[in-house]
Structure formats: structure tokens, C-alpha cells
Amino acid sequence: MNCHKDNRGFSLVEIVIAGALLVLLITGLAGMMVYGIEGSTLAGSNNRGLFLAQEGLEAVRNISENNFSNIIDGVYGLATTSNQWALGGASDTVGIYNRKIEISTVDNNTKKVVSTVAWRKNARREGLVSLTTYFTNWVSSFLGKWAYPSIESGLSFNDTIAGSDVMIDGDYAYIILAGGSPNFYIIDLSDTINPTVVGSTTVVPVPFALYIKDGFAYITGSDNNNELQIVDVRDKSNPALVGSYNAPGSGDAYGVGEQEGKVYFSRNVSNKKGEDEFYIIDATDPGSPKYLASLNLEDTARAVALSGSYAYIASYDNTRELQVIDITSSTAPQRVATVDVGNYNTYNAYSITIAGNTAFLGRQDSRIYAFNVADPLNPILINPLGLSVGGYPYKTVAFGMNSYLAVACARAAREFQVWDIYNMSSPKLVGYLNIASTTNFAAVGIDYHAEKDRLVLVGASQPFNDNRQFIVIRPQ
């Protein structure tokens, strides 16, 4: 039997063909990998660009909801100040991305906003995302017509004692009187035509200011042993004094605010060491408030307003009427800015209100001065001549997305005023009210009930011939 064994191998041609096929296979796979990686990278960069454009629109939305007048026509970048969005510069850069926000006016109540993000994807390609939306100042359609305010209702507590301050929290108004017993009242405002006293108690003999937060009222006054008092108001029918703080010396305590369990209050000037004009108190245990820090401001601090990491002071110092205190550290506050209002340096600052990036400082020259505080370290006076209200502006409150400013003042025949502050470079008096009385009525305290679209007022000097110190004011 013959056995034939084929020992032939691959020919050279076959080897070359196989190698070529292998090279083609490897090249194809490598190309797929490269293009896959590049595609994934480009998709990621596109998503990042889209996110930044969307973030731009949301930032402008946040700014507009804080104060619609803050979104002014122009091209901007974005920045953050005190953890709040702000417009600034011509663009902003985030890594490889450049973002521009373009704002233009459609009509008196509408703005067009375009958020554009550009970047270089690679050496040959550029990326671009552009998103557009419109923001409307809904205030003009939501709010009543405050050009013709009127008195809806009121309450009387004591024939001869003036109201000192008022604050709204939910459907309740909390007020203090400048004396008498009781001198702290809780009023149910669920029916603004028929406000009802549901609780009362007696606090410091002459209270000046109050602040309500999370079921507690923080009250400052003239008691030299209890400049700060804390009242538990969780049971509206039975408010109870639960704690107090005695500051060194005998200076009266004036303005007050609360933030994250800490109470901040301002005080009358003292020339004695250790008797400061600004205090920070730990009130996480309302029954046992504890000293954290204080600051010597060298003159009376008449009012205080809190915003983020800063406290704003209305001061009697005629060369530093507005003062800004960094309260980032509750044990080491620092005064970081002061402003001399000028325009006759003989008048004390009396009230302070923060509305978005604007601070409104009321001074005893019967004017209100507005400051841009987008950068708290560099407040900028917007209206050097001030907004003339014709009487001491004892207190102000911003409402309607901060497009309006209500003023409680001592001007005869215009004790209550509403101003359009949509454009602070040219504010306009919208409406006013004469609180008729047997003697001139001075409006001292004011606050806004957003759900009811009502302003409430307290004041001094026997109004209406029936001695009402608490007044509910409605729009037309």
C-alpha cells in the first residue's frame, strides 16, 4: 500500500494576503475605537455645554425672581456673590467653555434672554450651544393696583400707647406696643376684613423691634437687664416668655434679626469698653441664649438687616451711615465696608431693608438711599440725592418680587407710601394714603402679607378718633 503525505505549506501569496487582511482588520478595529472615543468625548463636551447654557438661564431666572429690575439689557457673564448669582463682565469662563448672557427688552414687563456657550472641541472643530427664553415680570398682573390704597380694617389696643413694630408670619401678624400691659399681640389675619387678636403677653417695657422665626419672637427694647427677650409663639393663644439676654451696660437694644439659630441685634452707643453696638447671640436653646460675639461700631446702630453672610447696619455715624459686617464667623464678625451718604452729614440713618442686591437706607432727612450691594465689600450708592418721602422713613418693606417699596413714615397726609422701584435710577411714587386722626399719625412699622396682597401698618398718636394702632391696607 502506498501512502502519500502532502507536506506542502502556505505559499508566499497566501501569507501576504492573510497579513493584509489582518492589517485591515486591526486598522478597522483601531479606527472604530478612535472614533468611538472621540464621539464619546464630543458627546460629553456637548452635554457639558448644554448644561452650562441651561445653568445660565436658570441663574437669570433666579436673579429676576429676586428682583426683576436687576436684569438689565446688555451682554454679561455670570458670577456668584454670597452664594447668589449675579451678572457681571461681558462673559464668564468655565474650563474650556465661554458663556455669554444676552438680555434684551421685549416690552415693559418682558425680557428676552439668550444663553450662549462656545468652546473648542478639538483642533478642527468648535462647539456652540445657544438657548433662548423669556422672563415676565408677573407682579404687575398679580398684584392689586396700589395706586389707590385704602384702609380695609384695623384694631385698637390702648388709647394712648403707640405701635412700635409689626411682622407677618403665615396668616398671623405680630405687633409690639411702646408700653402698657400687655404690649405684645398676635393677630389672626386669615380674614383681613375682620382681624382678630388670638393671644397676647407683656414683654420688655418699651420694645423697639421684633423678628419672628420658626415659632419664636425675638424682641429688643429698653430693659437694661433684658435687652433681648425671646417669646415662644407656637401656641398662638398663649405666647410665653422663655428666655432673655442681658447685654453689658445700659444701652437700649434696637434692630433685631435671626438666622440659623443665631440672633443679631443692634444697640445704642456706649463709650464704655465692653459695651458694644452689635451683638451675636446663640439662641439654638431659646430658654438659654448665650453670647457669641460683639463688635464696637463707635456709634448707635439703629437697625439691622441680614442677607446671606452679611449684616447691614443703619448707623447714627454721620460719615458711615451704612455699615456692612461679615458674619461668616459667628464668633469673630468683621466690619468690611462703610458708606458716607453725604448730602448734608447731619442726619442719622434710621432704617434698613435688603431687597435682592439692593439695600434701602432710611435717613432722618426724610429720604431713602438705595445701594447696589451685589458686592457687599463695595456698596455703590445708586441715588445720591435720595428718594424723598417727606417725613422720617421709620421702616420700609419690599414686595412684589422686590419691584415695589412700601414706606411707613411721619409725613402728614402721606404716612403710608408705595414706590415703584423697578428702575431705581428713576423710582416713581405709585400711591399713598392719609391716615386721618385727631393729631398727626406717624406710621412706624410695616410689613407685607404676600398671600393676601395686603400691607399692615402700626403707628403712633391716636389715629381715626377711635384709637386704632394696627391697620390693614388693601390695593384698589
Secondary structure as GFF3:
##gff-version 3
##sequence-region A 1 476
A	DSSP	alpha_helix	12	66	.	.	.	ID=ss1
A	DSSP	three_ten_helix	68	70	.	.	.	ID=ss2
A	DSSP	beta_strand	74	81	.	.	.	ID=ss3
A	DSSP	beta_strand	84	88	.	.	.	ID=ss4
A	DSSP	beta_strand	92	94	.	.	.	ID=ss5
A	DSSP	beta_strand	97	107	.	.	.	ID=ss6
A	DSSP	beta_strand	110	120	.	.	.	ID=ss7
A	DSSP	beta_strand	126	136	.	.	.	ID=ss8
A	DSSP	alpha_helix	139	142	.	.	.	ID=ss9
A	DSSP	beta_strand	150	155	.	.	.	ID=ss10
A	DSSP	beta_strand	163	169	.	.	.	ID=ss11
A	DSSP	beta_strand	172	177	.	.	.	ID=ss12
A	DSSP	beta_strand	184	188	.	.	.	ID=ss13
A	DSSP	beta_strand	196	201	.	.	.	ID=ss14
A	DSSP	beta_strand	207	213	.	.	.	ID=ss15
A	DSSP	beta_strand	216	221	.	.	.	ID=ss16
A	DSSP	beta_strand	228	232	.	.	.	ID=ss17
A	DSSP	beta_strand	240	245	.	.	.	ID=ss18
A	DSSP	beta_strand	253	259	.	.	.	ID=ss19
A	DSSP	beta_strand	262	267	.	.	.	ID=ss20
A	DSSP	beta_strand	278	282	.	.	.	ID=ss21
A	DSSP	beta_strand	290	295	.	.	.	ID=ss22
A	DSSP	beta_strand	301	307	.	.	.	ID=ss23
A	DSSP	beta_strand	310	315	.	.	.	ID=ss24
A	DSSP	beta_strand	322	326	.	.	.	ID=ss25
A	DSSP	beta_strand	334	339	.	.	.	ID=ss26
A	DSSP	beta_strand	349	355	.	.	.	ID=ss27
A	DSSP	beta_strand	358	363	.	.	.	ID=ss28
A	DSSP	beta_strand	367	372	.	.	.	ID=ss29
A	DSSP	beta_strand	380	381	.	.	.	ID=ss30
A	DSSP	beta_strand	387	388	.	.	.	ID=ss31
A	DSSP	beta_strand	393	399	.	.	.	ID=ss32
A	DSSP	beta_strand	404	409	.	.	.	ID=ss33
A	DSSP	beta_strand	416	420	.	.	.	ID=ss34
A	DSSP	beta_strand	428	433	.	.	.	ID=ss35
A	DSSP	beta_strand	442	449	.	.	.	ID=ss36
A	DSSP	beta_strand	454	460	.	.	.	ID=ss37
A	DSSP	beta_strand	470	474	.	.	.	ID=ss38
###
